[in-house]
Amino acid sequence: MSKQQNKAIFLDRDGVINVDHAYVHKVEDFEFIDGVFEACQQFIAQGYIIVVVTNQSGIGRGYYDQQQFATLSEWMCGEFAKHQVTISKVYYCPHHPEKALPEFQKECDCRKPSPGMLNEAIAEFDIDVSESVMVGDKLSDIEAARAAGVNLAILVESGQSFSDEAKRQADHVCASLSQVPALLPLVS
């Protein structure tokens, strides 16, 4: 008898978990979007693990460093823990193909829309992509989900509007993460 795979909710960070104030890297600038903790509690109740996958070209551009990002991520995960939410892991890509310091300037397979971060999580946590969901606020999030074979891809507006192409690519478009639990299949 084989062990059951995990199902996951992949969350982009900026614009999904927190207000996207551009290159957020300090606790004092990190503003959780209303309803995030409650939505994540519902995901866990529905049997999902939660994985964050975030492009962080601010590292590559030299706006902040990997230690500052790690410190903020640890704080963020601690805030989730205070709400009985475990973030299984935060994956990030510090690269940018053009606008980055030399050591971070490259075409990589981790920067969304490439699926590298999702694929790494899928392998590390034995994730069943047919039962999993990606929630993002950009077309690149949806494209990464498709490339990784993730079953359901949802765009959250978080105050922005999307191109018709982005809306066509997504399975659902909703105002914020707080609306996502209602879109998920019921636990069987």
C-alpha positions in Angstrom: 0.0 0.0 0.0 1.5 3.3 -1.1 1.4 6.4 1.1 -0.9 9.1 0.1 0.6 12.2 -1.5 0.1 15.6 -0.1 -2.1 18.2 -1.8 -0.8 21.8 -1.7 -1.9 25.3 -1.9 1.0 27.2 -3.6 0.8 30.9 -2.7 2.6 33.8 -4.3 3.7 36.3 -1.6 3.5 39.9 -2.7 -0.1 40.7 -3.7 -1.5 37.5 -2.3 -0.4 37.2 1.3 0.7 40.8 1.8 0.0 44.2 0.1 2.5 44.6 -2.7 4.4 47.8 -1.8 7.2 46.8 -4.2 10.3 45.0 -2.9 8.9 44.5 0.6 11.8 43.3 2.8 11.2 44.8 6.3 8.7 43.7 8.9 7.5 47.3 9.3 6.6 47.4 5.6 4.8 44.0 5.6 1.0 44.4 5.6 -1.0 41.2 5.6 -4.1 41.3 3.3 -7.4 41.0 5.1 -8.6 37.5 5.5 -5.3 35.7 4.7 -5.0 33.9 8.0 -8.7 32.7 8.0 -8.3 31.5 4.4 -5.2 29.6 5.2 -6.9 28.0 8.3 -9.6 26.8 5.9 -7.0 25.3 3.5 -5.4 23.4 6.3 -8.9 22.2 7.5 -9.4 21.0 3.9 -6.2 18.9 4.1 -3.8 21.1 2.1 -0.3 22.0 3.0 0.7 25.6 2.3 3.8 26.4 0.3 5.0 30.0 -0.7 6.7 30.5 -4.1 7.9 34.0 -4.7 10.0 35.8 -7.2 12.3 38.1 -5.3 14.3 40.1 -7.9 14.9 42.8 -5.2 17.7 40.5 -3.9 19.2 40.3 -7.4 18.9 44.0 -7.9 20.7 44.6 -4.6 17.8 46.3 -2.9 18.0 43.8 0.0 20.0 40.6 0.7 19.1 37.0 1.2 19.5 37.3 5.0 17.0 40.2 5.1 14.6 38.0 3.1 15.2 35.0 5.4 14.5 37.2 8.5 11.3 38.5 7.0 10.2 35.1 5.9 10.8 33.6 9.4 8.8 36.5 10.9 6.0 36.0 8.4 5.8 32.2 9.1 5.8 33.0 12.8 2.8 35.3 12.3 1.0 32.5 10.5 1.9 30.1 13.3 0.2 32.4 15.8 -3.0 31.7 13.8 -2.5 27.9 13.8 -1.2 28.0 10.2 2.0 26.1 9.2 3.8 27.3 6.1 5.6 24.2 5.0 8.3 26.2 3.2 9.1 29.4 1.5 10.8 29.1 -1.9 12.2 32.1 -3.6 14.0 33.1 -6.8 16.5 36.0 -6.4 17.4 36.1 -10.1 16.4 38.4 -13.0 17.5 37.9 -16.6 18.5 41.5 -17.2 18.1 43.8 -14.1 20.4 42.3 -11.5 23.8 42.3 -10.1 26.2 39.9 -12.0 25.8 37.0 -9.6 22.0 37.0 -9.9 21.7 38.0 -13.6 20.7 34.9 -15.4 17.9 33.0 -17.1 17.0 30.4 -14.5 14.3 27.7 -14.1 13.1 29.0 -10.7 11.8 32.5 -11.7 8.1 32.3 -12.5 6.7 31.8 -15.1 9.2 28.9 -15.1 8.1 26.1 -12.7 11.3 25.5 -10.9 10.2 26.5 -7.4 6.9 24.5 -7.7 8.8 21.5 -9.1 11.2 21.6 -6.1 8.3 21.7 -3.6 6.5 18.9 -5.5 9.5 16.7 -5.1 10.4 17.7 -1.6 6.9 17.3 -0.2 5.6 14.5 -2.4 2.8 16.7 -3.8 0.0 15.4 -6.0 -0.4 18.2 -8.6 -3.8 16.9 -9.7 -5.1 17.8 -6.2 -3.2 21.1 -5.8 -3.8 24.8 -6.4 -1.7 27.8 -7.3 -2.9 31.2 -6.1 -1.2 34.3 -7.6 -1.7 37.8 -8.7 0.2 37.7 -12.0 0.0 35.8 -15.3 3.5 34.4 -14.6 2.0 32.6 -11.5 -0.6 31.0 -13.6 1.9 30.0 -16.3 4.2 28.5 -13.7 1.3 26.4 -12.3 0.5 25.2 -15.8 4.1 24.3 -16.5 4.3 22.3 -13.2 1.0 20.5 -14.0 -0.8 22.0 -11.0 -4.5 21.3 -11.4 -6.1 24.6 -10.4 -4.8 28.1 -11.0 -6.5 31.1 -9.4 -5.7 34.8 -9.8 -6.5 37.2 -7.0 -6.9 40.9 -8.0 -5.7 42.5 -4.7 -6.8 45.8 -6.1 -5.3 45.4 -9.6 -6.9 44.6 -13.0 -5.8 41.9 -15.4 -5.4 41.6 -19.1 -7.9 39.5 -20.9 -5.1 37.0 -21.5 -4.5 36.6 -17.8 -8.2 36.1 -17.1 -8.4 33.4 -19.9 -5.4 31.5 -18.5 -6.7 31.4 -14.9 -9.4 28.9 -13.8 -10.9 31.6 -11.5 -10.4 35.3 -10.8 -11.4 36.6 -7.4 -10.9 39.7 -5.3 -8.6 38.2 -2.7 -7.3 35.1 -1.0 -10.2 35.2 1.4 -12.5 34.1 -1.5 -10.4 31.1 -2.6 -11.6 28.5 0.0 -15.1 28.6 -1.4 -13.7 27.7 -4.9 -12.0 24.5 -3.8 -13.4 21.1 -4.2 -14.9 19.8 -1.0 -12.9 17.2 1.0 -13.9 13.8 -0.1 
